[in-house]
Amino acid sequence: MESIPTQYIIEAIGWLAVAFKLATFQMNSMIWLRVLVILSSICFIIYGAVFQIWPLLAIEVILLGLNAYRLYELIALRRLVTHMTDESEADFSAAMAYGKRRDIKAGDVLFEKGDPVDSLYYLAEGAVEIEGQDVTVPAGNIFGEMAFFNNSAVRMATVRCIEETVVYEVNEKRFTRLQYEDPKFAMSVMRLVTKRLVANAAQPQKT
């Protein structure tokens, strides 16, 4: 039985790379899309190396590295979502690296109802009171984030410091960047927002 010439094998690998590339357009899952792109790059790298097509080889090596890293990020995020439960302790401390520190005296108002929305706050030390809602926020939590998730663009309540307080102010641009760069923080925020929305919906409507 005659063996298949090496040239035919390499050409088959090239066509396989094309097939993987075309299959990516049918993928609804980002993880499988990245897997197919990686497999396509591997086949193109073999094809380009054997036939010495250096531009193709160069771009596919770069794409292989980029897509492998993105696949790692996707898998890490999925694991994070899977292992986070309602009993998991939320960690918002990453906001300190992105926010502007402010030291506030007891009794001072941080923002008032009707003020324009420009930031959320991470409470590093002290405690604040959300007036009119009988809610006290202790250290280690965030507040003021709800305004980023509705169209009102104004504060819905006044927040007053009830003791010496240290907060880190994070504007919307830095908040968006923080969510992208720290998936754990993003998941903690989404869980907190969901809990607060559910709690607000469960409160009896005032007439």
Backbone as numpy.savetxt, mean C-alpha at the origin, in Angstrom:
# Nx Ny Nz CAx CAy CAz Cx Cy Cz
17.15 -43.17 -34.06 16.31 -41.98 -34.06 17.19 -40.74 -34.06
16.95 -39.82 -35.02 17.78 -38.64 -35.11 17.41 -37.64 -34.02
18.44 -37.01 -33.48 18.20 -35.99 -32.46 17.75 -34.69 -33.12
17.00 -33.90 -32.39 16.50 -32.63 -32.89 17.65 -31.62 -32.89
17.92 -30.98 -34.00 19.00 -30.00 -34.06 18.82 -28.91 -33.00
19.96 -28.48 -32.44 19.93 -27.45 -31.39 19.23 -26.18 -31.87
19.46 -25.84 -33.14 18.85 -24.63 -33.68 17.33 -24.67 -33.57
16.75 -25.82 -33.85 15.30 -25.96 -33.78 14.80 -25.82 -32.34
15.60 -26.35 -31.41 15.22 -26.25 -29.99 15.20 -24.79 -29.54
16.26 -24.05 -29.94 16.34 -22.64 -29.56 15.20 -21.84 -30.19
14.88 -22.16 -31.47 13.77 -21.47 -32.12 12.45 -21.78 -31.41
12.31 -23.01 -30.95 11.10 -23.39 -30.22 11.00 -22.60 -28.91
12.15 -22.40 -28.25 12.17 -21.60 -27.03 11.75 -20.16 -27.33
12.21 -19.64 -28.47 11.81 -18.29 -28.87 10.31 -18.18 -29.08
9.73 -19.17 -29.75 8.28 -19.16 -29.94 7.52 -19.36 -28.63
8.11 -20.13 -27.74 7.49 -20.31 -26.41 7.47 -18.99 -25.66
8.55 -18.22 -25.80 8.60 -16.90 -25.17 7.49 -16.01 -25.71
7.27 -16.06 -27.02 6.19 -15.28 -27.63 4.83 -15.73 -27.08
4.65 -17.04 -26.94 3.38 -17.57 -26.42 3.13 -17.09 -25.00
4.18 -17.12 -24.14 4.05 -16.63 -22.77 3.67 -15.15 -22.77
4.33 -14.38 -23.65 4.06 -12.95 -23.72 2.62 -12.68 -24.12
2.12 -13.40 -25.11 0.74 -13.22 -25.55 -0.25 -13.64 -24.46
0.11 -14.67 -23.71 -0.78 -15.16 -22.66 -0.97 -14.13 -21.55
-0.01 -13.24 -21.38 -0.13 -12.23 -20.32 -1.34 -11.32 -20.55
-1.74 -11.13 -21.81 -2.87 -10.26 -22.11 -4.21 -10.89 -21.71
-4.20 -12.17 -21.37 -5.43 -12.86 -20.96 -5.53 -13.03 -19.45
-4.51 -12.56 -18.71 -4.46 -12.79 -17.28 -5.25 -11.73 -16.50
-6.07 -12.18 -15.57 -6.77 -11.28 -14.65 -6.05 -11.17 -13.31
-5.20 -12.14 -13.01 -4.46 -12.15 -11.76 -3.08 -11.52 -11.97
-2.73 -10.54 -11.13 -1.44 -9.88 -11.26 -0.29 -10.84 -10.98
-0.49 -11.78 -10.06 0.58 -12.72 -9.72 0.89 -13.61 -10.92
-0.16 -14.18 -11.54 0.09 -15.05 -12.69 0.59 -14.26 -13.89
0.17 -13.01 -14.00 0.70 -12.17 -15.08 2.21 -12.01 -14.92
2.66 -11.73 -13.69 4.10 -11.58 -13.45 4.84 -12.89 -13.69
4.22 -14.01 -13.32 4.87 -15.31 -13.54 5.08 -15.55 -15.03
4.06 -15.28 -15.83 4.19 -15.50 -17.27 5.21 -14.56 -17.90
5.24 -13.31 -17.44 6.24 -12.37 -17.97 7.65 -12.83 -17.62
7.83 -13.36 -16.41 9.14 -13.88 -16.00 9.55 -15.07 -16.87
8.61 -15.99 -17.11 8.91 -17.15 -17.95 9.24 -16.71 -19.37
8.51 -15.70 -19.86 8.80 -15.18 -21.19 10.20 -14.58 -21.24
10.58 -13.83 -20.22 11.91 -13.21 -20.19 13.01 -14.27 -20.17
12.80 -15.33 -19.40 13.80 -16.40 -19.33 14.00 -17.03 -20.71
12.89 -17.30 -21.41 13.00 -17.89 -22.75 13.68 -16.93 -23.72
13.33 -15.65 -23.65 13.95 -14.67 -24.54 15.44 -14.50 -24.22
15.80 -14.61 -22.96 17.22 -14.51 -22.58 18.03 -15.65 -23.20
17.48 -16.87 -23.13 18.15 -18.02 -23.75 18.26 -17.81 -25.26
17.16 -17.39 -25.86 17.13 -17.16 -27.31 18.12 -16.08 -27.71
18.11 -14.97 -26.98 18.99 -13.86 -27.32 20.46 -14.18 -27.11
20.76 -14.99 -26.07 22.15 -15.34 -25.78 22.71 -16.27 -26.86
21.91 -17.24 -27.28 22.39 -18.20 -28.28 22.62 -17.52 -29.63
21.69 -16.67 -30.03 21.81 -16.00 -31.33 22.50 -14.64 -31.25
22.97 -14.31 -30.03 23.73 -13.09 -29.80 22.97 -11.84 -30.22
21.72 -11.79 -29.84 20.89 -10.61 -30.08 20.99 -9.76 -28.81
21.99 -8.94 -28.73 22.33 -8.26 -27.48 21.27 -7.27 -26.99
20.66 -6.47 -27.85 19.61 -5.58 -27.34 18.45 -6.34 -26.68
18.03 -7.42 -27.32 16.97 -8.25 -26.75 17.41 -8.84 -25.42
18.64 -9.32 -25.37 19.16 -9.92 -24.14 19.20 -8.90 -23.02
19.66 -7.69 -23.34 19.79 -6.65 -22.31 18.44 -6.26 -21.72
17.45 -6.01 -22.59 16.15 -5.57 -22.09 15.44 -6.67 -21.30
15.60 -7.92 -21.73 14.93 -9.00 -21.02 15.58 -9.29 -19.66
16.88 -9.09 -19.55 17.54 -9.26 -18.24 17.02 -8.20 -17.26
16.88 -6.97 -17.76 16.35 -5.89 -16.91 14.91 -6.18 -16.51
14.09 -6.58 -17.49 12.68 -6.88 -17.20 12.54 -8.06 -16.25
13.44 -9.04 -16.36 13.39 -10.19 -15.47 13.58 -9.75 -14.02
14.57 -8.89 -13.80 14.81 -8.40 -12.44 13.65 -7.59 -11.90
13.11 -6.69 -12.73 11.99 -5.84 -12.29 10.75 -6.67 -11.96
10.43 -7.60 -12.84 9.22 -8.39 -12.62 9.37 -9.39 -11.48
10.58 -9.89 -11.27 10.82 -10.77 -10.13 10.61 -10.02 -8.83
11.07 -8.77 -8.78 10.89 -7.94 -7.58 9.41 -7.63 -7.36
8.67 -7.29 -8.43 7.25 -7.02 -8.30 6.47 -8.25 -7.85
6.88 -9.40 -8.34 6.23 -10.64 -7.92 6.46 -10.88 -6.43
7.68 -10.63 -5.99 7.98 -10.75 -4.55 7.09 -9.83 -3.73
6.90 -8.58 -4.19 6.05 -7.63 -3.47 4.61 -8.12 -3.40
4.10 -8.64 -4.50 2.72 -9.13 -4.54 2.52 -10.30 -3.59
3.47 -11.24 -3.58 3.36 -12.40 -2.70 3.46 -11.98 -1.24
4.37 -11.04 -0.95 4.52 -10.55 0.42 3.25 -9.86 0.90
2.61 -9.07 0.01 1.38 -8.40 0.38 0.25 -9.39 0.61
0.16 -10.42 -0.23 -0.88 -11.43 -0.05 -0.70 -12.17 1.27
0.54 -12.49 1.62 0.80 -13.14 2.90 0.42 -12.23 4.06
0.70 -10.94 3.91 0.36 -10.00 4.96 -1.14 -9.94 5.18
-1.90 -9.86 4.08 -3.35 -9.81 4.18 -3.90 -11.10 4.79
-3.31 -12.23 4.42 -3.78 -13.52 4.92 -3.57 -13.66 6.42
-2.44 -13.17 6.91 -2.10 -13.37 8.32 -2.63 -12.28 9.23
-3.09 -11.17 8.67 -3.65 -10.12 9.51 -5.08 -10.50 9.88
-5.39 -10.48 11.17 -6.73 -10.79 11.66 -7.27 -9.59 12.42
-8.51 -9.67 12.81 -9.12 -8.58 13.57 -8.43 -8.37 14.92
-7.77 -9.41 15.44 -7.11 -9.31 16.73 -5.67 -8.82 16.60
-5.18 -8.68 15.38 -3.81 -8.22 15.17 -3.68 -6.77 15.65
-2.58 -6.48 16.28 -2.36 -5.13 16.78 -1.90 -4.23 15.64
-2.64 -3.15 15.43 -2.30 -2.22 14.36 -1.05 -1.43 14.73
-0.20 -1.22 13.76 1.04 -0.48 13.97 1.09 0.68 12.97
0.96 1.90 13.52 0.97 3.10 12.69 2.26 3.90 12.86
3.24 3.34 13.54 4.45 4.09 13.87 5.26 4.51 12.65
5.03 3.85 11.50 5.75 4.24 10.28 5.47 5.68 9.90
4.34 6.23 10.37 3.98 7.61 10.05 5.01 8.61 10.60
5.76 8.21 11.63 6.74 9.14 12.20 7.87 9.45 11.22
8.16 8.50 10.34 9.24 8.71 9.37 8.80 9.62 8.23
7.49 9.82 8.07 6.97 10.60 6.95 6.31 11.91 7.39
5.99 11.98 8.69 5.24 13.13 9.17 6.10 14.22 9.78
5.48 15.37 9.99 6.11 16.52 10.62 5.72 16.55 12.09
6.71 16.54 12.98 6.44 16.50 14.42 5.86 17.84 14.90
4.85 17.72 15.77 4.28 18.89 16.42 4.07 18.60 17.89
4.53 19.51 18.74 4.33 19.40 20.19 3.21 20.35 20.58
2.19 19.82 21.23 0.99 20.61 21.51 0.68 20.58 23.00
0.29 21.71 23.54 0.00 21.82 24.97 -1.39 21.28 25.28
-1.57 20.85 26.51 -2.87 20.36 26.96 -3.90 21.48 26.84
-5.07 21.14 26.31 -6.14 22.11 26.15 -6.19 22.78 24.79
-5.11 22.70 24.02 -5.09 23.32 22.71 -5.91 22.53 21.70
-6.51 23.24 20.76 -7.28 22.60 19.70 -6.37 22.32 18.52
-6.38 21.09 18.05 -5.55 20.71 16.90 -6.21 21.15 15.59
-7.49 20.87 15.47 -8.28 21.41 14.35 -9.74 21.45 14.78
-10.50 22.30 14.11 -11.89 22.51 14.47 -12.83 21.98 13.39
-14.04 21.71 13.81 -15.06 21.26 12.87 -15.25 22.31 11.77
-15.22 21.88 10.52 -15.37 22.79 9.40 -14.06 23.25 8.80
-12.93 22.96 9.47 -11.63 23.32 8.91 -11.36 22.51 7.65
-10.62 23.08 6.70 -10.26 22.31 5.50 -9.35 21.15 5.85
-9.46 20.07 5.10 -8.66 18.87 5.35 -7.33 18.97 4.63
-6.24 18.77 5.37 -4.93 18.79 4.72 -4.01 17.69 5.21
-4.35 17.04 6.34 -3.43 16.05 6.91 -4.19 15.06 7.79
-3.54 13.92 8.05 -3.95 13.05 9.14 -2.84 13.11 10.19
-3.10 12.53 11.37 -2.16 12.67 12.47 -1.89 11.33 13.13
-0.62 11.10 13.42 -0.24 9.95 14.25 0.06 10.47 15.64
-0.60 9.89 16.64 -0.48 10.33 18.02 0.64 9.54 18.71
1.80 10.17 18.84 2.96 9.48 19.42 2.94 9.51 20.94
2.52 10.64 21.53 2.46 10.79 22.98 1.22 11.59 23.34
0.67 11.29 24.52 -0.47 12.04 25.00 -1.80 11.43 24.59
-2.83 12.28 24.55 -4.17 11.82 24.18 -4.97 13.01 23.68
-5.92 12.74 22.78 -6.78 13.80 22.26 -8.23 13.37 22.39
-9.11 14.37 22.42 -10.54 14.13 22.53 -11.24 14.63 21.27
-12.10 13.80 20.73 -12.94 14.20 19.60 -14.23 14.74 20.17
-14.37 16.04 20.16 -15.51 16.68 20.82 -16.82 16.35 20.12
-17.85 16.16 20.93 -19.16 15.86 20.41 -19.40 14.38 20.15
-18.33 13.58 20.26 -18.47 12.15 20.03 -18.10 11.32 21.25
-17.66 11.97 22.31 -17.24 11.27 23.53 -16.20 10.20 23.23
-15.25 10.56 22.37 -14.20 9.62 21.98 -12.85 10.20 22.38
-12.04 9.38 23.07 -10.68 9.76 23.41 -9.72 8.85 22.65
-8.78 9.45 21.96 -7.79 8.69 21.18 -6.49 8.63 21.96
-6.03 7.42 22.33 -4.77 7.30 23.06 -3.56 7.26 22.13
-2.38 7.30 22.74 -1.14 7.26 21.96 -1.03 5.95 21.18
-0.38 6.04 20.03 -0.19 4.86 19.18 -1.22 4.72 18.08
-2.16 5.68 18.01 -3.22 5.62 17.01 -3.12 6.79 16.04
-3.90 6.70 14.96 -4.02 7.81 14.03 -5.43 8.37 14.13
-5.58 9.62 13.71 -6.90 10.23 13.65 -6.88 11.29 12.55
-8.08 11.69 12.13 -8.18 12.65 11.04 -8.08 12.03 9.67
-7.99 10.69 9.62 -7.80 10.02 8.33 -9.09 9.88 7.54
-10.25 9.95 8.24 -11.51 9.72 7.55 -11.76 10.75 6.44
-11.22 11.94 6.62 -11.45 12.98 5.63 -10.80 12.66 4.28
-9.79 11.76 4.28 -9.16 11.36 3.03 -10.03 10.37 2.24
-11.10 9.88 2.88 -11.91 8.84 2.26 -13.35 9.31 1.98
-13.58 10.60 2.01 -14.89 11.12 1.61 -14.70 12.41 0.83
-15.79 12.95 0.34 -15.73 14.12 -0.54 -16.04 15.43 0.16
-16.16 15.39 1.49 -16.56 16.60 2.20 -15.46 17.66 2.19
-14.19 17.21 2.30 -13.03 18.11 2.28 -12.98 19.05 3.47
-13.79 18.78 4.49 -13.73 19.57 5.72 -13.79 18.64 6.92
-13.29 19.11 8.05 -13.30 18.31 9.27 -14.73 18.17 9.79
-15.04 16.97 10.25 -16.38 16.67 10.74 -16.51 16.88 12.24
-15.39 17.12 12.94 -15.43 17.30 14.39 -14.20 18.08 14.84
-14.29 18.66 16.03 -13.17 19.37 16.63 -12.35 18.40 17.47
-11.03 18.49 17.38 -10.13 17.63 18.15 -9.31 18.50 19.09
-9.36 18.17 20.39 -8.65 18.93 21.41 -7.69 18.02 22.18
-6.52 18.51 22.46 -5.54 17.75 23.25 -5.91 17.83 24.73
-6.01 16.71 25.39 -6.39 16.71 26.80 -5.19 16.56 27.72
-4.00 16.45 27.15 -2.75 16.46 27.90 -1.62 16.84 26.96
-0.42 16.98 27.51 0.72 17.30 26.65 0.83 16.24 25.56
0.88 16.69 24.31 0.72 15.77 23.19 1.81 15.97 22.13
2.24 14.86 21.54 3.16 14.90 20.40 2.48 14.17 19.25
2.30 14.86 18.14 1.71 14.24 16.96 2.65 14.40 15.78
2.47 13.51 14.80 3.19 13.61 13.53 2.15 13.85 12.44
2.28 14.99 11.78 1.32 15.41 10.77 1.74 14.90 9.39
0.85 14.15 8.74 1.15 13.55 7.44 0.16 14.08 6.41
0.67 14.82 5.42 -0.23 15.35 4.40 -0.65 14.26 3.42
-1.56 14.58 2.52 -2.13 13.56 1.64 -1.09 12.95 0.71
-0.17 13.78 0.22 0.87 13.28 -0.68 1.75 12.27 0.03
2.18 12.58 1.24 3.03 11.66 1.99 2.25 10.44 2.46
0.96 10.63 2.73 0.12 9.50 3.12 0.02 8.49 1.98
-0.17 8.99 0.76 -0.24 8.11 -0.41 1.08 7.36 -0.60
2.18 8.06 -0.45 3.50 7.44 -0.58 3.72 6.39 0.50
3.31 6.71 1.73 3.50 5.78 2.84 2.72 4.50 2.62
1.48 4.61 2.12 0.67 3.42 1.86 1.32 2.53 0.81
1.92 3.15 -0.19 2.56 2.38 -1.26 3.83 1.69 -0.77
4.62 2.39 0.05 5.91 1.86 0.46 5.82 0.94 1.68
4.73 1.02 2.43 4.58 0.18 3.62 3.21 -0.49 3.60
3.08 -1.67 2.95 1.77 -2.34 2.85 1.15 -2.64 4.21
1.97 -2.91 5.22 1.43 -3.20 6.55 0.71 -1.99 7.10
1.28 -0.82 6.92 0.63 0.42 7.35 -0.68 0.61 6.59
-0.64 0.39 5.28 -1.84 0.56 4.45 -2.97 -0.35 4.92
-2.64 -1.61 5.23 -3.67 -2.54 5.69 -4.22 -2.12 7.04
-3.35 -1.62 7.93 -3.80 -1.16 9.24 -4.77 0.00 9.10
-4.47 0.92 8.19 -5.34 2.07 7.96 -6.69 1.62 7.42
-6.69 0.73 6.44 -7.94 0.28 5.85 -8.82 -0.45 6.86
-8.18 -1.25 7.72 -8.95 -1.95 8.76 -9.55 -0.95 9.75
-8.76 0.07 10.11 -9.25 1.08 11.03 -10.40 1.86 10.43
-10.26 2.28 9.17 -11.33 3.02 8.50 -12.60 2.18 8.42
-12.45 0.91 8.09 -13.62 0.02 8.01 -14.32 -0.10 9.36
-13.54 -0.27 10.43 -14.12 -0.39 11.77 -14.89 0.88 12.15
-14.30 2.03 11.83 -14.95 3.29 12.19 -16.20 3.52 11.37
-16.19 3.12 10.11 -17.38 3.26 9.28 -18.51 2.37 9.80
-18.16 1.13 10.16 -19.15 0.21 10.71 -19.70 0.74 12.02
-18.82 1.28 12.88 -19.25 1.81 14.17 -20.18 3.01 13.97
-19.86 3.88 13.01 -20.71 5.05 12.74 -22.06 4.63 12.21
-22.07 3.60 11.35 -23.33 3.14 10.77 -24.22 2.50 11.83
-23.59 1.93 12.86 -24.36 1.24 13.91 -24.95 2.21 14.91
-24.48 3.46 14.94 -25.01 4.43 15.88 -26.40 4.87 15.46
-27.30 5.05 16.44 -28.65 5.50 16.09 -28.63 6.92 15.54
-29.43 7.15 14.51 -29.51 8.47 13.88 -30.26 9.44 14.75
-29.69 10.66 14.87 -30.35 11.69 15.67 -31.45 12.34 14.84
-32.56 12.60 15.50 -33.71 13.26 14.82 -33.94 14.62 15.40
